[in-house]
Amino acid sequence: MVAGLPGSGKSALARLLALYCQAEHLNTDLVRNEAGMRGKYDAVSVKQVYERMFERAKEVLNAGRHVIVDATFADEERRADFERVVSGAQVFRILVVCDEQAALERVRQSRPDSEAGEEVYLQMKKTYAPFRQDVMQVDSTDVPAQDQVDVVLAKLLESGFPASDVRTSADVMEKDLHGVTNRYDTHISTVLIAPPFAYKLKKHERFNFLDFSRLADRRHFCEEEVRLNSRLAPDMYLGVVPVEKDEVLLDYAVKMKALDPALQMHVMLENGQVTEAHVEAIARRVGVFHAGAEKIYVGQDAGALLKRFMNIRDALDAVKKDLPAPMVRRATKAMEGVEVYLGQEKKFIENRRQAGWVRDVHGDLHARNIFLYEDPVVFDCIEFNPDFRRIDLLNEVAFFCMDMEAADKPELASAFMKAYLPCVPGVDEGADSLFIYFKAYRANVRAKVNFLQAAQGKPGSEAALKAGVHYLGWMCTYMEQISNRSRMLS
């Protein structure tokens, strides 16, 4: 039951809920028009419209489907009549409200299915009866329906609505999109492959490092993704498109060219097809990009690097019960070592920033984000948090090298650095330990991403947990290397 005064925004919310909950949407305005009763608001006509809607709701429920009834429900009698007709079904009550100015602005606009104008709104507001039973209240004054629906869905799930019946905007798009061959989910996004195109949607999530919880933010970061990736993959990113269903806007997606999955670097690594010539070509591509990238002279210091490294704690806590106790102890010791190391290198890290080695680059340089065409395509840079890509150049390339070493291909990491360093002369001067630290941090990031995905408990969680443990082990190994170097030098 979605209730509220005219202009409250109840129908906009109800339409979205119907799409996400796979429910039939019944609305008094539509029922009135279908029955040829448009303009009839006398007591008898209103009663007939509600009765028709309630009977249709009962038919839908008897067919084993969910239904959303969207009406003013101005008095307790009407609400009680509905619950009596659908007796035996679980009823969720939602009351949509907004301030008077917002409601009046809405009812003054032409709406195809509703005739309720300013006079009707003001009259009904005087007599609108408060709910006597528990009701979920949603204020739509300054919140678009696309943002309201996430809050409502969360509360519905808490109240017992079956999670298996709730869809995401990616689910809706996948069902309607022609020729979907693959779907890839991470903890923050979904990619749908429908050759010759691919579409990436941002999940409605909020973490300590990103916020995709609002529609406006998701659109902004889609636009940022296209803009930023045009630096290294200009022919792959085609723009931002709306995700719609039945003329209702659900979300936004990044539209891309679908490239050959057999040429994705991590696939070629698994098949033993990556050569030193491949990584040398990547190194030159990245090196030229780095040489011309914007220099960043203000921002994060060693303290910020420490805070970011320690972000893994939340992810570790989420899966700690599934980790071997020795691994947890080893990781704890490694994180203690990070705190000591960054404290010692604080001045050196700041000096590198002032020397221009911190730049606005890719931020997520690993094998899954590279296609090995004759000219390598490096894609999917960090768009959601500029601090994650405005980094020391060694931090960037450390990710790639860590990825090669974690794949048991240290010779590829060496070949990459040999080809990269001449492109950016002096970038590694006196920074051997810092480079190892950055590899530890990058292993930390991969562990965190996999642990967050494992914690969601969805298909693939077991594999994600295994990968997280693998990268956590490398994080510890790198920090142990720094500790051993320190002992040798002391």
C-alpha positions in Angstrom: 0.0 0.0 0.0 1.5 3.3 -1.2 -0.5 6.2 0.2 -0.3 10.0 0.2 -1.9 13.3 -0.8 -2.0 14.4 -4.4 1.5 15.8 -5.4 3.2 13.8 -2.7 5.2 11.8 -5.2 3.6 8.5 -4.2 2.9 7.3 -7.8 6.5 8.0 -8.9 7.7 5.8 -6.0 5.1 3.2 -6.6 6.1 2.8 -10.3 9.7 2.2 -9.3 8.8 -0.2 -6.5 6.7 -2.2 -8.9 9.7 -2.6 -11.3 12.2 -3.5 -8.6 9.8 -5.9 -6.7 8.4 -7.5 -9.8 4.9 -6.4 -8.7 1.9 -5.2 -10.6 1.2 -1.5 -10.1 -2.5 -0.6 -9.5 -3.4 3.1 -9.3 -6.7 4.7 -8.7 -6.3 7.3 -11.5 -5.6 4.6 -14.0 -8.5 2.4 -12.7 -10.8 5.4 -12.9 -9.8 6.2 -16.4 -10.1 2.6 -17.6 -13.6 2.5 -16.1 -14.7 5.6 -18.0 -15.1 7.5 -14.7 -12.6 10.3 -15.4 -13.7 13.5 -13.5 -16.0 11.6 -11.2 -15.1 12.2 -7.6 -18.4 12.0 -5.8 -18.5 9.5 -2.8 -20.2 6.7 -4.8 -17.7 6.9 -7.7 -14.7 7.1 -5.4 -15.9 4.0 -3.6 -16.4 2.1 -6.9 -12.9 2.9 -8.1 -11.4 1.7 -4.8 -13.5 -1.5 -4.9 -12.4 -2.2 -8.5 -8.7 -1.7 -7.6 -9.0 -3.9 -4.5 -10.6 -6.7 -6.4 -7.9 -6.6 -9.1 -5.3 -6.6 -6.3 -6.9 -9.8 -4.9 -6.7 -11.4 -8.3 -3.0 -10.6 -8.7 -2.3 -12.0 -5.2 -4.3 -15.1 -5.9 -2.1 -15.6 -9.0 0.9 -15.7 -6.7 2.3 -12.3 -7.6 3.1 -9.1 -5.6 0.9 -6.1 -6.1 1.4 -2.4 -5.3 -1.8 -0.3 -4.7 -1.2 3.3 -5.2 -3.9 5.7 -4.0 -4.6 8.6 -1.6 -6.0 6.3 1.1 -7.2 9.4 2.9 -9.2 7.7 5.7 -8.9 4.6 7.9 -12.1 3.1 6.4 -10.5 2.8 3.0 -7.3 1.4 4.4 -9.3 -1.2 6.4 -11.3 -2.2 3.4 -8.2 -2.9 1.4 -6.7 -5.1 4.2 -10.0 -6.9 4.5 -10.1 -7.7 0.8 -6.6 -9.1 0.7 -6.8 -10.8 4.1 -4.1 -13.4 4.5 -1.5 -11.5 2.5 1.3 -9.6 4.2 0.7 -5.9 3.8 3.4 -3.2 3.8 2.2 0.3 4.4 4.1 3.2 2.9 3.0 6.9 3.4 4.7 9.4 1.0 4.8 13.0 2.3 6.3 16.3 1.2 6.1 19.9 2.2 3.2 21.9 0.9 5.2 24.1 -1.5 6.6 21.0 -3.3 3.2 19.4 -3.5 1.5 22.5 -4.9 4.2 22.9 -7.5 3.6 19.3 -8.6 -0.2 19.4 -8.7 -0.1 22.7 -10.7 1.7 20.9 -13.5 -0.2 18.9 -16.1 -0.2 15.2 -15.4 -1.7 12.8 -17.9 -3.5 10.4 -15.6 -4.4 12.7 -12.6 -6.9 15.5 -12.4 -6.2 16.4 -8.8 -5.1 20.1 -8.7 -4.4 22.7 -6.1 -8.1 22.8 -4.8 -8.3 19.1 -4.4 -4.9 18.9 -2.6 -5.8 21.7 -0.1 -9.2 20.1 0.6 -7.8 16.6 1.1 -5.0 17.9 3.3 -7.5 19.3 5.8 -9.3 15.9 6.2 -6.4 13.4 5.7 -6.6 10.9 8.6 -3.4 9.8 10.3 -2.5 6.1 10.1 -3.4 4.1 13.2 -1.2 1.1 12.2 2.5 1.0 11.6 3.5 2.8 8.5 6.8 3.5 6.7 6.9 7.3 6.1 9.0 8.6 3.2 9.6 12.4 2.6 9.9 13.2 -1.1 10.4 16.9 -0.8 13.9 17.1 -2.1 14.6 13.5 -2.8 14.0 11.9 -6.3 12.0 8.7 -6.4 15.1 6.9 -7.6 16.8 7.6 -4.3 13.7 7.0 -2.1 13.3 3.5 -3.5 16.6 2.3 -2.2 15.6 3.3 1.4 12.2 1.8 1.0 13.5 -1.5 -0.4 16.0 -1.8 2.5 13.1 -1.4 5.0 10.9 -3.8 3.1 13.6 -6.5 3.2 14.0 -5.9 7.0 10.3 -6.3 7.4 10.2 -9.7 5.6 9.8 -9.0 1.9 11.5 -11.8 0.0 15.0 -10.8 -1.1 14.8 -13.2 -4.0 12.1 -11.1 -5.6 14.0 -7.8 -5.5 15.7 -6.8 -8.7 18.4 -4.2 -9.2 18.5 -1.7 -12.1 21.2 -4.0 -13.7 18.8 -6.9 -13.4 16.1 -4.9 -15.2 18.5 -3.8 -17.9 19.9 -7.3 -18.4 16.4 -8.7 -19.0 15.5 -6.1 -21.6 18.9 -5.8 -23.3 19.2 -7.9 -26.5 22.0 -10.3 -26.8 23.6 -10.3 -23.4 26.4 -12.9 -23.4 28.0 -12.3 -20.0 27.5 -10.4 -16.8 30.3 -9.5 -14.3 29.6 -8.2 -10.8 32.0 -6.7 -8.3 31.1 -5.2 -5.0 30.6 -1.7 -6.6 29.5 -2.3 -10.2 27.9 -4.6 -12.8 29.0 -5.0 -16.4 26.7 -6.4 -19.0 28.3 -7.6 -22.3 26.0 -7.4 -25.3 28.2 -7.4 -28.3 29.1 -5.1 -30.0 28.6 -3.1 -26.8 29.1 -3.4 -23.1 27.3 -1.5 -20.3 28.6 -0.7 -16.8 26.2 0.2 -14.0 27.2 1.4 -10.5 25.7 -0.4 -7.6 23.7 1.6 -5.1 26.3 1.3 -2.4 28.1 3.5 0.1 31.5 2.6 1.5 34.1 4.7 3.3 35.9 5.2 -0.1 32.9 5.9 -2.4 29.3 6.9 -2.4 27.0 5.7 -5.2 23.8 5.9 -3.1 22.2 8.8 -5.0 21.1 8.8 -8.7 22.8 12.2 -9.3 26.1 10.9 -8.0 25.9 7.7 -10.1 25.3 9.8 -13.2 28.2 12.2 -12.3 30.6 9.3 -11.8 29.5 7.6 -15.0 30.4 10.9 -16.8 33.7 11.0 -15.0 34.4 7.4 -16.0 34.0 8.3 -19.6 36.0 11.5 -19.4 39.0 10.0 -17.5 39.2 6.8 -19.5 39.4 8.8 -22.7 43.0 9.4 -21.7 44.1 5.8 -22.2 41.2 4.2 -24.0 39.5 6.9 -26.1 38.0 4.5 -28.7 36.4 2.2 -26.1 34.2 4.6 -24.1 31.2 5.8 -26.0 29.2 7.8 -23.4 26.6 7.7 -20.7 23.1 6.3 -21.4 19.9 6.3 -19.3 18.6 2.9 -18.0 14.8 3.0 -18.5 11.8 0.7 -18.2 8.3 1.6 -19.4 9.5 5.2 -19.8 10.6 5.3 -16.1 14.2 6.3 -15.5 15.9 3.8 -13.2 19.6 4.6 -13.5 22.5 5.5 -15.8 25.2 3.3 -17.4 28.5 3.8 -19.1 28.3 2.5 -22.7 31.5 1.0 -24.2 32.7 -1.1 -27.1 32.8 -4.7 -26.2 36.4 -5.9 -26.8 37.6 -9.5 -27.4 37.6 -11.3 -24.0 40.3 -13.7 -25.2 42.6 -10.7 -25.3 42.1 -9.6 -21.8 45.4 -9.8 -20.1 44.4 -11.9 -17.1 42.9 -14.5 -19.4 46.1 -14.6 -21.5 48.1 -14.9 -18.3 46.2 -17.9 -17.2 46.7 -19.4 -20.7 50.5 -18.7 -20.6 50.2 -16.4 -23.6 51.6 -13.1 -22.2 55.2 -12.4 -23.3 57.8 -9.9 -22.3 57.0 -8.0 -25.5 53.4 -7.6 -24.4 54.4 -6.0 -21.0 57.1 -3.8 -22.7 54.4 -2.4 -24.9 52.2 -1.7 -21.9 55.1 -0.1 -20.1 55.8 2.3 -22.9 52.1 3.2 -23.2 51.8 3.8 -19.4 55.2 5.6 -19.3 54.3 8.1 -22.0 51.0 8.7 -20.2 52.8 9.2 -16.9 55.3 11.6 -18.4 52.6 13.9 -19.5 50.2 13.5 -16.5 49.1 16.4 -14.3 51.4 16.9 -11.3 49.7 17.1 -7.9 51.6 19.1 -5.3 49.0 19.2 -2.5 47.0 16.4 -0.9 47.7 13.3 1.0 50.8 12.7 3.2 52.1 9.6 4.9 49.3 9.8 7.4 46.7 9.6 4.7 48.6 6.6 3.1 48.5 4.9 6.5 44.7 5.5 6.9 44.1 4.1 3.4 46.2 1.0 4.1 44.2 0.4 7.3 40.9 0.6 5.4 41.3 -3.1 5.0 40.3 -3.7 8.6 36.6 -3.4 7.9 36.9 -6.0 5.1 39.0 -8.3 7.3 36.4 -8.1 10.1 33.7 -9.1 7.7 35.5 -12.4 6.8 37.7 -12.9 9.8 35.7 -16.0 10.9 36.6 -17.7 7.6 40.3 -16.9 7.7 43.0 -19.2 9.2 44.2 -17.8 12.6 47.9 -17.7 11.6 47.0 -15.6 8.6 45.1 -13.1 10.8 48.1 -12.8 13.1 50.5 -12.4 10.2 48.4 -9.7 8.7 48.1 -7.9 12.0 51.9 -7.9 12.3 52.2 -6.6 8.7 49.9 -3.7 9.5 51.9 -2.8 12.6 55.0 -2.8 10.3 53.3 -0.4 7.9 52.7 2.1 10.7 56.4 2.0 11.7 57.6 2.2 8.1 55.4 5.2 7.0 56.4 7.0 10.2 60.1 6.7 9.2 59.6 7.6 5.6 57.2 10.6 6.1 59.7 13.2 4.9 60.9 11.2 1.9 57.3 10.6 0.8 56.6 14.4 1.0 59.8 15.2 -0.9 58.6 13.0 -3.8 55.4 14.9 -4.0 57.3 18.2 -4.1 59.5 16.8 -6.8 56.4 16.1 -9.0 56.2 12.3 -8.7 52.6 12.4 -7.5 50.3 12.8 -10.6 46.8 12.3 -11.8 47.0 8.8 -13.4 45.0 5.6 -13.8 44.9 4.3 -10.2 43.9 0.7 -11.0 46.6 -0.7 -13.2 46.3 -4.5 -13.2 45.9 -7.3 -15.7 42.1 -7.4 -15.7 42.1 -3.7 -16.9 44.2 -4.3 -20.0 43.4 -5.8 -23.4 46.4 -7.0 -25.3 45.8 -5.7 -28.8 48.8 -4.7 -30.9 48.4 -1.3 -29.1 47.4 -2.2 -25.5 44.1 -0.9 -24.3 44.3 0.2 -20.6 40.8 0.9 -19.3 38.7 1.2 -16.2 40.6 3.8 -14.3 39.5 5.1 -10.9 36.8 7.7 -11.2 34.9 7.5 -7.9 37.6 9.0 -5.7 40.3 11.3 -7.2 42.6 10.6 -4.3 42.9 7.0 -5.5 44.4 8.0 -8.8 46.3 11.1 -7.7 49.2 9.0 -6.5 52.9 8.5 -6.7 53.9 7.0 -10.0 55.6 4.2 -8.3 52.3 3.4 -6.5 50.7 3.1 -10.0 53.3 0.7 -11.5 53.6 -1.2 -8.3 50.1 -2.5 -8.8 51.0 -4.0 -12.2 54.2 -5.5 -10.9 52.5 -7.0 -7.8 49.9 -8.5 -10.1 52.6 -10.2 -12.2 54.4 -11.5 -9.1 51.1 -12.7 -7.5 50.5 -14.6 -10.8 53.9 -16.2 -10.4 55.4 -14.2 -13.3 58.2 -12.1 -11.7 60.0 -12.0 -15.0 57.1 -10.0 -16.5 57.3 -7.5 -13.7 61.0 -7.1 -14.3 60.5 -6.6 -18.0 57.9 -4.0 -17.4 60.0 -1.9 -15.1 63.0 -2.2 -17.5 60.9 -0.7 -20.3 59.0 1.8 -18.1 61.9 3.5 -16.2 63.5 5.2 -19.3 60.1 6.9 -20.0 60.2 8.7 -16.6 63.8 9.2 -15.7 64.6 9.4 -12.0 61.2 8.2 -10.8 62.8 5.4 -8.8 65.8 7.2 -7.3 66.4 6.1 -3.7 62.9 4.5 -3.6 63.5 0.8 -3.5 61.8 0.2 -0.1 59.0 2.6 -1.0 58.3 0.6 -4.2 58.0 -2.6 -2.1 55.7 -0.8 0.3 53.5 0.3 -2.7 53.3 -3.4 -3.8 52.2 -4.3 -0.3 49.5 -1.6 -0.5 48.3 -2.9 -3.8 48.1 -6.4 -2.6 46.2 -4.9 0.3 43.7 -3.3 -2.1 43.1 -6.6 -4.0 42.6 -8.4 -0.8 40.1 -5.8 0.4 38.1 -5.9 -2.8 37.9 -9.7 -2.7 37.0 -9.8 0.9 34.2 -7.2 0.4 32.8 -9.3 -2.4 33.1 -12.5 -0.4 31.2 -10.8 2.5 28.2 -10.2 0.2 27.5 -13.9 0.3 26.5 -14.1 -3.4 27.6 -16.6 -6.1 31.4 -16.4 -6.4 31.9 -15.6 -2.7 34.1 -18.7 -2.1 36.4 -17.8 -5.0 36.6 -14.2 -3.8 37.6 -15.3 -0.3 40.3 -17.6 -1.7 41.7 -14.7 -3.9 41.6 -12.4 -0.9 43.6 -14.8 1.2 46.1 -15.1 -1.7 46.6 -11.3 -1.9 46.7 -10.9 1.8 49.6 -13.3 1.8 51.5 -11.2 -0.7 50.8 -8.0 1.4 52.5 -9.7 4.3 55.4 -11.0 2.2 56.2 -7.5 0.9 56.1 -6.0 4.4 58.4 -8.8 5.6 60.8 -7.9 2.8 60.9 -4.3 4.0 61.5 -5.4 7.5 64.4 -7.7 6.4 65.9 -4.8 4.3 65.8 -2.6 7.4 67.6 -5.1 9.5 70.3 -5.6 6.8 70.9 -1.9 6.5 71.0 -1.2 10.3 
